[in-house]
């Protein structure tokens, strides 16, 4: 995905408007629009600002993954997990543990 698509996804996930986000970050709404449409790229300071604002890595924003890095799914899971409240994180972890138990049981049943 492009930087613009990643930014659009983050904005939509938080139910923000481009205008709201621009105001919160002291950026022009037209600048945000240009980023989303991939007609303009942010400078380093703005990349840092956006990464901090959305609690994601700059690598995530730029869709850059070194060869041995985590997959898109893992990146998404981490990003989503970080956005949860502490109680939601606890529930998420317990649900994942339940999936592990189910998978283990299914493997045992196949033997």
Protein Blocks (a to p, Z undefined) as FASTA:
>chain_A
ZZklmmmmmmmmnopafklmmmmnopafklmmmmmnopaccdfklmmmmmmmnopafklm
nopacfklccfklmmmmmmmmmpcfklmmmmmmmmmmmmmmmmmmmmmmZZ
